Amino acid sequence: MSTHEQLIRDFYTAFQARDGKAMSAFYHDGAVFSDAAFGQLRGREVGAMWQMLCARGHDLNISFSNVKADEQKGSAHWEAWYTFSSTKRRVHNVIDAQFIFKDGKIIEHHDHFNFWRWSSMALGPIGMLLGWAPFLQSKVRKQARSGLEAYMKNQAAT
Protein backbone atom coordinates (compact mmCIF):
# COMPACT_ATOMS: atom_id res chain seq x y z
CA MET A 1 0.00 0.00 0.00
CA SER A 2 1.39 3.39 -0.97
CA THR A 3 1.88 6.19 1.54
CA HIS A 4 -0.83 8.26 -0.15
CA GLU A 5 -3.24 5.35 -0.23
CA GLN A 6 -2.79 5.08 3.54
CA LEU A 7 -3.31 8.86 3.85
CA ILE A 8 -6.68 8.56 2.08
CA ARG A 9 -7.68 5.61 4.28
CA ASP A 10 -6.69 7.53 7.41
CA PHE A 11 -8.61 10.59 6.17
CA TYR A 12 -11.86 8.64 5.77
CA THR A 13 -11.29 6.72 9.00
CA ALA A 14 -11.12 10.12 10.76
CA PHE A 15 -14.34 11.07 8.96
CA GLN A 16 -16.02 7.88 10.21
CA ALA A 17 -14.98 8.94 13.74
CA ARG A 18 -16.33 12.48 13.01
CA ASP A 19 -12.89 13.91 13.84
CA GLY A 20 -12.80 17.07 11.73
CA LYS A 21 -9.58 18.32 13.30
CA ALA A 22 -7.76 15.13 12.27
CA MET A 23 -9.21 15.45 8.76
CA SER A 24 -7.93 19.03 8.53
CA ALA A 25 -4.38 17.88 9.30
CA PHE A 26 -4.27 15.84 6.06
CA TYR A 27 -4.49 19.01 3.94
CA HIS A 28 -1.66 21.17 2.66
CA ASP A 29 -1.91 24.83 3.74
CA GLY A 30 -2.65 25.81 0.13
CA ALA A 31 -5.31 23.13 -0.41
CA VAL A 32 -8.23 23.51 -2.79
CA PHE A 33 -11.50 21.57 -2.37
CA SER A 34 -14.53 21.52 -4.63
CA ASP A 35 -17.93 19.88 -4.77
CA ALA A 36 -21.43 20.71 -6.00
CA ALA A 37 -22.65 21.86 -2.56
CA PHE A 38 -19.85 24.21 -1.46
CA GLY A 39 -18.29 25.13 -4.79
CA GLN A 40 -14.59 25.83 -4.40
CA LEU A 41 -12.94 26.26 -1.00
CA ARG A 42 -9.33 27.24 -0.32
CA GLY A 43 -6.83 26.98 2.51
CA ARG A 44 -8.36 27.20 5.98
CA GLU A 45 -11.90 26.92 4.59
CA VAL A 46 -11.29 23.30 3.58
CA GLY A 47 -10.50 22.02 7.07
CA ALA A 48 -13.22 24.20 8.59
CA MET A 49 -15.81 22.63 6.28
CA TRP A 50 -14.95 19.11 7.49
CA GLN A 51 -14.92 20.27 11.11
CA MET A 52 -18.35 21.84 10.66
CA LEU A 53 -19.80 18.77 8.93
CA CYS A 54 -18.42 16.48 11.65
CA ALA A 55 -19.66 18.72 14.47
CA ARG A 56 -23.16 19.02 13.01
CA GLY A 57 -23.51 15.47 11.67
CA HIS A 58 -25.02 13.85 14.74
CA ASP A 59 -26.32 10.85 12.80
CA LEU A 60 -23.62 10.89 10.10
CA ASN A 61 -22.36 7.51 8.92
CA ILE A 62 -19.56 7.13 6.37
CA SER A 63 -18.27 4.20 4.35
CA PHE A 64 -15.40 4.25 1.87
CA SER A 65 -13.94 1.84 -0.67
CA ASN A 66 -11.89 1.54 -3.84
CA VAL A 67 -9.01 3.62 -2.48
CA LYS A 68 -6.21 4.02 -5.03
CA ALA A 69 -3.16 6.29 -5.01
CA ASP A 70 0.30 6.80 -6.41
CA GLU A 71 2.85 9.52 -5.64
CA GLN A 72 0.92 12.28 -7.44
CA LYS A 73 -2.80 11.49 -7.32
CA GLY A 74 -5.42 9.29 -5.76
CA SER A 75 -9.10 8.45 -5.68
CA ALA A 76 -11.74 6.89 -3.47
CA HIS A 77 -15.42 6.09 -3.46
CA TRP A 78 -17.35 7.09 -0.35
CA GLU A 79 -20.93 7.21 0.81
CA ALA A 80 -22.62 9.26 3.51
CA TRP A 81 -25.91 8.71 5.33
CA TYR A 82 -27.25 11.62 7.39
CA THR A 83 -30.22 13.85 8.11
CA PHE A 84 -30.10 17.13 6.16
CA SER A 85 -30.48 19.75 8.89
CA SER A 86 -32.53 22.30 6.93
CA THR A 87 -35.34 19.88 6.01
CA LYS A 88 -34.81 16.98 8.46
CA ARG A 89 -34.87 14.62 5.44
CA ARG A 90 -32.66 11.50 5.26
CA VAL A 91 -29.91 11.55 2.64
CA HIS A 92 -27.71 8.83 1.20
CA ASN A 93 -25.06 10.57 -0.89
CA VAL A 94 -22.74 8.61 -3.19
CA ILE A 95 -19.45 10.39 -3.92
CA ASP A 96 -16.33 9.79 -5.98
CA ALA A 97 -13.28 11.70 -4.78
CA GLN A 98 -10.13 12.71 -6.68
CA PHE A 99 -6.98 13.83 -4.87
CA ILE A 100 -3.68 15.45 -5.80
CA PHE A 101 -0.81 15.38 -3.29
CA LYS A 102 2.03 17.75 -2.45
CA ASP A 103 4.60 17.36 0.33
CA GLY A 104 2.80 14.28 1.66
CA LYS A 105 -0.53 16.09 2.08
CA ILE A 106 -3.68 16.71 0.04
CA ILE A 107 -3.28 19.82 -2.12
CA GLU A 108 -6.41 19.26 -4.26
CA HIS A 109 -9.59 17.34 -3.41
CA HIS A 110 -12.58 17.20 -5.73
CA ASP A 111 -15.76 15.37 -4.74
CA HIS A 112 -18.20 14.41 -7.51
CA PHE A 113 -21.82 13.40 -6.89
CA ASN A 114 -25.16 13.58 -8.65
CA PHE A 115 -26.59 16.91 -7.43
CA TRP A 116 -30.09 16.14 -8.71
CA ARG A 117 -30.13 12.83 -6.78
CA TRP A 118 -28.83 14.58 -3.65
CA SER A 119 -31.28 17.48 -3.90
CA SER A 120 -34.20 15.08 -4.44
CA MET A 121 -33.43 13.49 -1.06
CA ALA A 122 -32.30 16.59 0.83
CA LEU A 123 -34.89 19.05 -0.46
CA GLY A 124 -37.78 16.73 -1.35
CA PRO A 125 -40.19 17.63 -4.18
CA ILE A 126 -38.48 20.97 -4.95
CA GLY A 127 -35.14 19.22 -5.33
CA MET A 128 -36.70 16.51 -7.46
CA LEU A 129 -38.28 19.07 -9.79
CA LEU A 130 -35.51 21.66 -9.88
CA GLY A 131 -32.31 19.87 -8.81
CA TRP A 132 -31.00 20.12 -12.36
CA ALA A 133 -31.46 23.92 -12.45
CA PRO A 134 -28.39 26.13 -12.07
CA PHE A 135 -30.30 28.65 -9.91
CA LEU A 136 -31.10 25.96 -7.30
CA GLN A 137 -27.51 24.73 -7.33
CA SER A 138 -26.34 28.32 -6.85
CA LYS A 139 -28.79 28.84 -3.97
CA VAL A 140 -27.55 25.67 -2.22
CA ARG A 141 -23.91 26.79 -2.66
CA LYS A 142 -24.68 30.23 -1.21
CA GLN A 143 -26.40 28.69 1.82
CA ALA A 144 -23.55 26.20 2.34
CA ARG A 145 -20.94 28.97 2.08
CA SER A 146 -22.92 31.20 4.43
CA GLY A 147 -23.13 28.39 6.98
CA LEU A 148 -19.38 27.78 6.68
CA GLU A 149 -18.55 31.47 7.11
CA ALA A 150 -20.75 31.66 10.23
CA TYR A 151 -19.11 28.49 11.62
CA MET A 152 -15.61 29.88 10.98
CA LYS A 153 -16.51 33.21 12.58
CA ASN A 154 -17.96 31.44 15.62
CA GLN A 155 -14.87 29.20 15.94
CA ALA A 156 -12.58 32.26 15.79
CA ALA A 157 -14.58 33.89 18.59
CA THR A 158 -14.19 30.92 20.94
PyMOL CGO cylinders between C-alpha atoms (Angstrom):
from pymol import cmd
from pymol.cgo import CYLINDER

trace = [
    CYLINDER, 0.00, 0.00, 0.00, 1.39, 3.39, -0.97, 0.3, 1, 1, 1, 1, 1, 1,
    CYLINDER, 1.39, 3.39, -0.97, 1.88, 6.19, 1.54, 0.3, 1, 1, 1, 1, 1, 1,
    CYLINDER, 1.88, 6.19, 1.54, -0.83, 8.26, -0.15, 0.3, 1, 1, 1, 1, 1, 1,
    CYLINDER, -0.83, 8.26, -0.15, -3.24, 5.35, -0.23, 0.3, 1, 1, 1, 1, 1, 1,
    CYLINDER, -3.24, 5.35, -0.23, -2.79, 5.08, 3.54, 0.3, 1, 1, 1, 1, 1, 1,
    CYLINDER, -2.79, 5.08, 3.54, -3.31, 8.86, 3.85, 0.3, 1, 1, 1, 1, 1, 1,
    CYLINDER, -3.31, 8.86, 3.85, -6.68, 8.56, 2.08, 0.3, 1, 1, 1, 1, 1, 1,
    CYLINDER, -6.68, 8.56, 2.08, -7.68, 5.61, 4.28, 0.3, 1, 1, 1, 1, 1, 1,
    CYLINDER, -7.68, 5.61, 4.28, -6.69, 7.53, 7.41, 0.3, 1, 1, 1, 1, 1, 1,
    CYLINDER, -6.69, 7.53, 7.41, -8.61, 10.59, 6.17, 0.3, 1, 1, 1, 1, 1, 1,
    CYLINDER, -8.61, 10.59, 6.17, -11.86, 8.64, 5.77, 0.3, 1, 1, 1, 1, 1, 1,
    CYLINDER, -11.86, 8.64, 5.77, -11.29, 6.72, 9.00, 0.3, 1, 1, 1, 1, 1, 1,
    CYLINDER, -11.29, 6.72, 9.00, -11.12, 10.12, 10.76, 0.3, 1, 1, 1, 1, 1, 1,
    CYLINDER, -11.12, 10.12, 10.76, -14.34, 11.07, 8.96, 0.3, 1, 1, 1, 1, 1, 1,
    CYLINDER, -14.34, 11.07, 8.96, -16.02, 7.88, 10.21, 0.3, 1, 1, 1, 1, 1, 1,
    CYLINDER, -16.02, 7.88, 10.21, -14.98, 8.94, 13.74, 0.3, 1, 1, 1, 1, 1, 1,
    CYLINDER, -14.98, 8.94, 13.74, -16.33, 12.48, 13.01, 0.3, 1, 1, 1, 1, 1, 1,
    CYLINDER, -16.33, 12.48, 13.01, -12.89, 13.91, 13.84, 0.3, 1, 1, 1, 1, 1, 1,
    CYLINDER, -12.89, 13.91, 13.84, -12.80, 17.07, 11.73, 0.3, 1, 1, 1, 1, 1, 1,
    CYLINDER, -12.80, 17.07, 11.73, -9.58, 18.32, 13.30, 0.3, 1, 1, 1, 1, 1, 1,
    CYLINDER, -9.58, 18.32, 13.30, -7.76, 15.13, 12.27, 0.3, 1, 1, 1, 1, 1, 1,
    CYLINDER, -7.76, 15.13, 12.27, -9.21, 15.45, 8.76, 0.3, 1, 1, 1, 1, 1, 1,
    CYLINDER, -9.21, 15.45, 8.76, -7.93, 19.03, 8.53, 0.3, 1, 1, 1, 1, 1, 1,
    CYLINDER, -7.93, 19.03, 8.53, -4.38, 17.88, 9.30, 0.3, 1, 1, 1, 1, 1, 1,
    CYLINDER, -4.38, 17.88, 9.30, -4.27, 15.84, 6.06, 0.3, 1, 1, 1, 1, 1, 1,
    CYLINDER, -4.27, 15.84, 6.06, -4.49, 19.01, 3.94, 0.3, 1, 1, 1, 1, 1, 1,
    CYLINDER, -4.49, 19.01, 3.94, -1.66, 21.17, 2.66, 0.3, 1, 1, 1, 1, 1, 1,
    CYLINDER, -1.66, 21.17, 2.66, -1.91, 24.83, 3.74, 0.3, 1, 1, 1, 1, 1, 1,
    CYLINDER, -1.91, 24.83, 3.74, -2.65, 25.81, 0.13, 0.3, 1, 1, 1, 1, 1, 1,
    CYLINDER, -2.65, 25.81, 0.13, -5.31, 23.13, -0.41, 0.3, 1, 1, 1, 1, 1, 1,
    CYLINDER, -5.31, 23.13, -0.41, -8.23, 23.51, -2.79, 0.3, 1, 1, 1, 1, 1, 1,
    CYLINDER, -8.23, 23.51, -2.79, -11.50, 21.57, -2.37, 0.3, 1, 1, 1, 1, 1, 1,
    CYLINDER, -11.50, 21.57, -2.37, -14.53, 21.52, -4.63, 0.3, 1, 1, 1, 1, 1, 1,
    CYLINDER, -14.53, 21.52, -4.63, -17.93, 19.88, -4.77, 0.3, 1, 1, 1, 1, 1, 1,
    CYLINDER, -17.93, 19.88, -4.77, -21.43, 20.71, -6.00, 0.3, 1, 1, 1, 1, 1, 1,
    CYLINDER, -21.43, 20.71, -6.00, -22.65, 21.86, -2.56, 0.3, 1, 1, 1, 1, 1, 1,
    CYLINDER, -22.65, 21.86, -2.56, -19.85, 24.21, -1.46, 0.3, 1, 1, 1, 1, 1, 1,
    CYLINDER, -19.85, 24.21, -1.46, -18.29, 25.13, -4.79, 0.3, 1, 1, 1, 1, 1, 1,
    CYLINDER, -18.29, 25.13, -4.79, -14.59, 25.83, -4.40, 0.3, 1, 1, 1, 1, 1, 1,
    CYLINDER, -14.59, 25.83, -4.40, -12.94, 26.26, -1.00, 0.3, 1, 1, 1, 1, 1, 1,
    CYLINDER, -12.94, 26.26, -1.00, -9.33, 27.24, -0.32, 0.3, 1, 1, 1, 1, 1, 1,
    CYLINDER, -9.33, 27.24, -0.32, -6.83, 26.98, 2.51, 0.3, 1, 1, 1, 1, 1, 1,
    CYLINDER, -6.83, 26.98, 2.51, -8.36, 27.20, 5.98, 0.3, 1, 1, 1, 1, 1, 1,
    CYLINDER, -8.36, 27.20, 5.98, -11.90, 26.92, 4.59, 0.3, 1, 1, 1, 1, 1, 1,
    CYLINDER, -11.90, 26.92, 4.59, -11.29, 23.30, 3.58, 0.3, 1, 1, 1, 1, 1, 1,
    CYLINDER, -11.29, 23.30, 3.58, -10.50, 22.02, 7.07, 0.3, 1, 1, 1, 1, 1, 1,
    CYLINDER, -10.50, 22.02, 7.07, -13.22, 24.20, 8.59, 0.3, 1, 1, 1, 1, 1, 1,
    CYLINDER, -13.22, 24.20, 8.59, -15.81, 22.63, 6.28, 0.3, 1, 1, 1, 1, 1, 1,
    CYLINDER, -15.81, 22.63, 6.28, -14.95, 19.11, 7.49, 0.3, 1, 1, 1, 1, 1, 1,
    CYLINDER, -14.95, 19.11, 7.49, -14.92, 20.27, 11.11, 0.3, 1, 1, 1, 1, 1, 1,
    CYLINDER, -14.92, 20.27, 11.11, -18.35, 21.84, 10.66, 0.3, 1, 1, 1, 1, 1, 1,
    CYLINDER, -18.35, 21.84, 10.66, -19.80, 18.77, 8.93, 0.3, 1, 1, 1, 1, 1, 1,
    CYLINDER, -19.80, 18.77, 8.93, -18.42, 16.48, 11.65, 0.3, 1, 1, 1, 1, 1, 1,
    CYLINDER, -18.42, 16.48, 11.65, -19.66, 18.72, 14.47, 0.3, 1, 1, 1, 1, 1, 1,
    CYLINDER, -19.66, 18.72, 14.47, -23.16, 19.02, 13.01, 0.3, 1, 1, 1, 1, 1, 1,
    CYLINDER, -23.16, 19.02, 13.01, -23.51, 15.47, 11.67, 0.3, 1, 1, 1, 1, 1, 1,
    CYLINDER, -23.51, 15.47, 11.67, -25.02, 13.85, 14.74, 0.3, 1, 1, 1, 1, 1, 1,
    CYLINDER, -25.02, 13.85, 14.74, -26.32, 10.85, 12.80, 0.3, 1, 1, 1, 1, 1, 1,
    CYLINDER, -26.32, 10.85, 12.80, -23.62, 10.89, 10.10, 0.3, 1, 1, 1, 1, 1, 1,
    CYLINDER, -23.62, 10.89, 10.10, -22.36, 7.51, 8.92, 0.3, 1, 1, 1, 1, 1, 1,
    CYLINDER, -22.36, 7.51, 8.92, -19.56, 7.13, 6.37, 0.3, 1, 1, 1, 1, 1, 1,
    CYLINDER, -19.56, 7.13, 6.37, -18.27, 4.20, 4.35, 0.3, 1, 1, 1, 1, 1, 1,
    CYLINDER, -18.27, 4.20, 4.35, -15.40, 4.25, 1.87, 0.3, 1, 1, 1, 1, 1, 1,
    CYLINDER, -15.40, 4.25, 1.87, -13.94, 1.84, -0.67, 0.3, 1, 1, 1, 1, 1, 1,
    CYLINDER, -13.94, 1.84, -0.67, -11.89, 1.54, -3.84, 0.3, 1, 1, 1, 1, 1, 1,
    CYLINDER, -11.89, 1.54, -3.84, -9.01, 3.62, -2.48, 0.3, 1, 1, 1, 1, 1, 1,
    CYLINDER, -9.01, 3.62, -2.48, -6.21, 4.02, -5.03, 0.3, 1, 1, 1, 1, 1, 1,
    CYLINDER, -6.21, 4.02, -5.03, -3.16, 6.29, -5.01, 0.3, 1, 1, 1, 1, 1, 1,
    CYLINDER, -3.16, 6.29, -5.01, 0.30, 6.80, -6.41, 0.3, 1, 1, 1, 1, 1, 1,
    CYLINDER, 0.30, 6.80, -6.41, 2.85, 9.52, -5.64, 0.3, 1, 1, 1, 1, 1, 1,
    CYLINDER, 2.85, 9.52, -5.64, 0.92, 12.28, -7.44, 0.3, 1, 1, 1, 1, 1, 1,
    CYLINDER, 0.92, 12.28, -7.44, -2.80, 11.49, -7.32, 0.3, 1, 1, 1, 1, 1, 1,
    CYLINDER, -2.80, 11.49, -7.32, -5.42, 9.29, -5.76, 0.3, 1, 1, 1, 1, 1, 1,
    CYLINDER, -5.42, 9.29, -5.76, -9.10, 8.45, -5.68, 0.3, 1, 1, 1, 1, 1, 1,
    CYLINDER, -9.10, 8.45, -5.68, -11.74, 6.89, -3.47, 0.3, 1, 1, 1, 1, 1, 1,
    CYLINDER, -11.74, 6.89, -3.47, -15.42, 6.09, -3.46, 0.3, 1, 1, 1, 1, 1, 1,
    CYLINDER, -15.42, 6.09, -3.46, -17.35, 7.09, -0.35, 0.3, 1, 1, 1, 1, 1, 1,
    CYLINDER, -17.35, 7.09, -0.35, -20.93, 7.21, 0.81, 0.3, 1, 1, 1, 1, 1, 1,
    CYLINDER, -20.93, 7.21, 0.81, -22.62, 9.26, 3.51, 0.3, 1, 1, 1, 1, 1, 1,
    CYLINDER, -22.62, 9.26, 3.51, -25.91, 8.71, 5.33, 0.3, 1, 1, 1, 1, 1, 1,
    CYLINDER, -25.91, 8.71, 5.33, -27.25, 11.62, 7.39, 0.3, 1, 1, 1, 1, 1, 1,
    CYLINDER, -27.25, 11.62, 7.39, -30.22, 13.85, 8.11, 0.3, 1, 1, 1, 1, 1, 1,
    CYLINDER, -30.22, 13.85, 8.11, -30.10, 17.13, 6.16, 0.3, 1, 1, 1, 1, 1, 1,
    CYLINDER, -30.10, 17.13, 6.16, -30.48, 19.75, 8.89, 0.3, 1, 1, 1, 1, 1, 1,
    CYLINDER, -30.48, 19.75, 8.89, -32.53, 22.30, 6.93, 0.3, 1, 1, 1, 1, 1, 1,
    CYLINDER, -32.53, 22.30, 6.93, -35.34, 19.88, 6.01, 0.3, 1, 1, 1, 1, 1, 1,
    CYLINDER, -35.34, 19.88, 6.01, -34.81, 16.98, 8.46, 0.3, 1, 1, 1, 1, 1, 1,
    CYLINDER, -34.81, 16.98, 8.46, -34.87, 14.62, 5.44, 0.3, 1, 1, 1, 1, 1, 1,
    CYLINDER, -34.87, 14.62, 5.44, -32.66, 11.50, 5.26, 0.3, 1, 1, 1, 1, 1, 1,
    CYLINDER, -32.66, 11.50, 5.26, -29.91, 11.55, 2.64, 0.3, 1, 1, 1, 1, 1, 1,
    CYLINDER, -29.91, 11.55, 2.64, -27.71, 8.83, 1.20, 0.3, 1, 1, 1, 1, 1, 1,
    CYLINDER, -27.71, 8.83, 1.20, -25.06, 10.57, -0.89, 0.3, 1, 1, 1, 1, 1, 1,
    CYLINDER, -25.06, 10.57, -0.89, -22.74, 8.61, -3.19, 0.3, 1, 1, 1, 1, 1, 1,
    CYLINDER, -22.74, 8.61, -3.19, -19.45, 10.39, -3.92, 0.3, 1, 1, 1, 1, 1, 1,
    CYLINDER, -19.45, 10.39, -3.92, -16.33, 9.79, -5.98, 0.3, 1, 1, 1, 1, 1, 1,
    CYLINDER, -16.33, 9.79, -5.98, -13.28, 11.70, -4.78, 0.3, 1, 1, 1, 1, 1, 1,
    CYLINDER, -13.28, 11.70, -4.78, -10.13, 12.71, -6.68, 0.3, 1, 1, 1, 1, 1, 1,
    CYLINDER, -10.13, 12.71, -6.68, -6.98, 13.83, -4.87, 0.3, 1, 1, 1, 1, 1, 1,
    CYLINDER, -6.98, 13.83, -4.87, -3.68, 15.45, -5.80, 0.3, 1, 1, 1, 1, 1, 1,
    CYLINDER, -3.68, 15.45, -5.80, -0.81, 15.38, -3.29, 0.3, 1, 1, 1, 1, 1, 1,
    CYLINDER, -0.81, 15.38, -3.29, 2.03, 17.75, -2.45, 0.3, 1, 1, 1, 1, 1, 1,
    CYLINDER, 2.03, 17.75, -2.45, 4.60, 17.36, 0.33, 0.3, 1, 1, 1, 1, 1, 1,
    CYLINDER, 4.60, 17.36, 0.33, 2.80, 14.28, 1.66, 0.3, 1, 1, 1, 1, 1, 1,
    CYLINDER, 2.80, 14.28, 1.66, -0.53, 16.09, 2.08, 0.3, 1, 1, 1, 1, 1, 1,
    CYLINDER, -0.53, 16.09, 2.08, -3.68, 16.71, 0.04, 0.3, 1, 1, 1, 1, 1, 1,
    CYLINDER, -3.68, 16.71, 0.04, -3.28, 19.82, -2.12, 0.3, 1, 1, 1, 1, 1, 1,
    CYLINDER, -3.28, 19.82, -2.12, -6.41, 19.26, -4.26, 0.3, 1, 1, 1, 1, 1, 1,
    CYLINDER, -6.41, 19.26, -4.26, -9.59, 17.34, -3.41, 0.3, 1, 1, 1, 1, 1, 1,
    CYLINDER, -9.59, 17.34, -3.41, -12.58, 17.20, -5.73, 0.3, 1, 1, 1, 1, 1, 1,
    CYLINDER, -12.58, 17.20, -5.73, -15.76, 15.37, -4.74, 0.3, 1, 1, 1, 1, 1, 1,
    CYLINDER, -15.76, 15.37, -4.74, -18.20, 14.41, -7.51, 0.3, 1, 1, 1, 1, 1, 1,
    CYLINDER, -18.20, 14.41, -7.51, -21.82, 13.40, -6.89, 0.3, 1, 1, 1, 1, 1, 1,
    CYLINDER, -21.82, 13.40, -6.89, -25.16, 13.58, -8.65, 0.3, 1, 1, 1, 1, 1, 1,
    CYLINDER, -25.16, 13.58, -8.65, -26.59, 16.91, -7.43, 0.3, 1, 1, 1, 1, 1, 1,
    CYLINDER, -26.59, 16.91, -7.43, -30.09, 16.14, -8.71, 0.3, 1, 1, 1, 1, 1, 1,
    CYLINDER, -30.09, 16.14, -8.71, -30.13, 12.83, -6.78, 0.3, 1, 1, 1, 1, 1, 1,
    CYLINDER, -30.13, 12.83, -6.78, -28.83, 14.58, -3.65, 0.3, 1, 1, 1, 1, 1, 1,
    CYLINDER, -28.83, 14.58, -3.65, -31.28, 17.48, -3.90, 0.3, 1, 1, 1, 1, 1, 1,
    CYLINDER, -31.28, 17.48, -3.90, -34.20, 15.08, -4.44, 0.3, 1, 1, 1, 1, 1, 1,
    CYLINDER, -34.20, 15.08, -4.44, -33.43, 13.49, -1.06, 0.3, 1, 1, 1, 1, 1, 1,
    CYLINDER, -33.43, 13.49, -1.06, -32.30, 16.59, 0.83, 0.3, 1, 1, 1, 1, 1, 1,
    CYLINDER, -32.30, 16.59, 0.83, -34.89, 19.05, -0.46, 0.3, 1, 1, 1, 1, 1, 1,
    CYLINDER, -34.89, 19.05, -0.46, -37.78, 16.73, -1.35, 0.3, 1, 1, 1, 1, 1, 1,
    CYLINDER, -37.78, 16.73, -1.35, -40.19, 17.63, -4.18, 0.3, 1, 1, 1, 1, 1, 1,
    CYLINDER, -40.19, 17.63, -4.18, -38.48, 20.97, -4.95, 0.3, 1, 1, 1, 1, 1, 1,
    CYLINDER, -38.48, 20.97, -4.95, -35.14, 19.22, -5.33, 0.3, 1, 1, 1, 1, 1, 1,
    CYLINDER, -35.14, 19.22, -5.33, -36.70, 16.51, -7.46, 0.3, 1, 1, 1, 1, 1, 1,
    CYLINDER, -36.70, 16.51, -7.46, -38.28, 19.07, -9.79, 0.3, 1, 1, 1, 1, 1, 1,
    CYLINDER, -38.28, 19.07, -9.79, -35.51, 21.66, -9.88, 0.3, 1, 1, 1, 1, 1, 1,
    CYLINDER, -35.51, 21.66, -9.88, -32.31, 19.87, -8.81, 0.3, 1, 1, 1, 1, 1, 1,
    CYLINDER, -32.31, 19.87, -8.81, -31.00, 20.12, -12.36, 0.3, 1, 1, 1, 1, 1, 1,
    CYLINDER, -31.00, 20.12, -12.36, -31.46, 23.92, -12.45, 0.3, 1, 1, 1, 1, 1, 1,
    CYLINDER, -31.46, 23.92, -12.45, -28.39, 26.13, -12.07, 0.3, 1, 1, 1, 1, 1, 1,
    CYLINDER, -28.39, 26.13, -12.07, -30.30, 28.65, -9.91, 0.3, 1, 1, 1, 1, 1, 1,
    CYLINDER, -30.30, 28.65, -9.91, -31.10, 25.96, -7.30, 0.3, 1, 1, 1, 1, 1, 1,
    CYLINDER, -31.10, 25.96, -7.30, -27.51, 24.73, -7.33, 0.3, 1, 1, 1, 1, 1, 1,
    CYLINDER, -27.51, 24.73, -7.33, -26.34, 28.32, -6.85, 0.3, 1, 1, 1, 1, 1, 1,
    CYLINDER, -26.34, 28.32, -6.85, -28.79, 28.84, -3.97, 0.3, 1, 1, 1, 1, 1, 1,
    CYLINDER, -28.79, 28.84, -3.97, -27.55, 25.67, -2.22, 0.3, 1, 1, 1, 1, 1, 1,
    CYLINDER, -27.55, 25.67, -2.22, -23.91, 26.79, -2.66, 0.3, 1, 1, 1, 1, 1, 1,
    CYLINDER, -23.91, 26.79, -2.66, -24.68, 30.23, -1.21, 0.3, 1, 1, 1, 1, 1, 1,
    CYLINDER, -24.68, 30.23, -1.21, -26.40, 28.69, 1.82, 0.3, 1, 1, 1, 1, 1, 1,
    CYLINDER, -26.40, 28.69, 1.82, -23.55, 26.20, 2.34, 0.3, 1, 1, 1, 1, 1, 1,
    CYLINDER, -23.55, 26.20, 2.34, -20.94, 28.97, 2.08, 0.3, 1, 1, 1, 1, 1, 1,
    CYLINDER, -20.94, 28.97, 2.08, -22.92, 31.20, 4.43, 0.3, 1, 1, 1, 1, 1, 1,
    CYLINDER, -22.92, 31.20, 4.43, -23.13, 28.39, 6.98, 0.3, 1, 1, 1, 1, 1, 1,
    CYLINDER, -23.13, 28.39, 6.98, -19.38, 27.78, 6.68, 0.3, 1, 1, 1, 1, 1, 1,
    CYLINDER, -19.38, 27.78, 6.68, -18.55, 31.47, 7.11, 0.3, 1, 1, 1, 1, 1, 1,
    CYLINDER, -18.55, 31.47, 7.11, -20.75, 31.66, 10.23, 0.3, 1, 1, 1, 1, 1, 1,
    CYLINDER, -20.75, 31.66, 10.23, -19.11, 28.49, 11.62, 0.3, 1, 1, 1, 1, 1, 1,
    CYLINDER, -19.11, 28.49, 11.62, -15.61, 29.88, 10.98, 0.3, 1, 1, 1, 1, 1, 1,
    CYLINDER, -15.61, 29.88, 10.98, -16.51, 33.21, 12.58, 0.3, 1, 1, 1, 1, 1, 1,
    CYLINDER, -16.51, 33.21, 12.58, -17.96, 31.44, 15.62, 0.3, 1, 1, 1, 1, 1, 1,
    CYLINDER, -17.96, 31.44, 15.62, -14.87, 29.20, 15.94, 0.3, 1, 1, 1, 1, 1, 1,
    CYLINDER, -14.87, 29.20, 15.94, -12.58, 32.26, 15.79, 0.3, 1, 1, 1, 1, 1, 1,
    CYLINDER, -12.58, 32.26, 15.79, -14.58, 33.89, 18.59, 0.3, 1, 1, 1, 1, 1, 1,
    CYLINDER, -14.58, 33.89, 18.59, -14.19, 30.92, 20.94, 0.3, 1, 1, 1, 1, 1, 1,
]
cmd.load_cgo(trace, "trace")
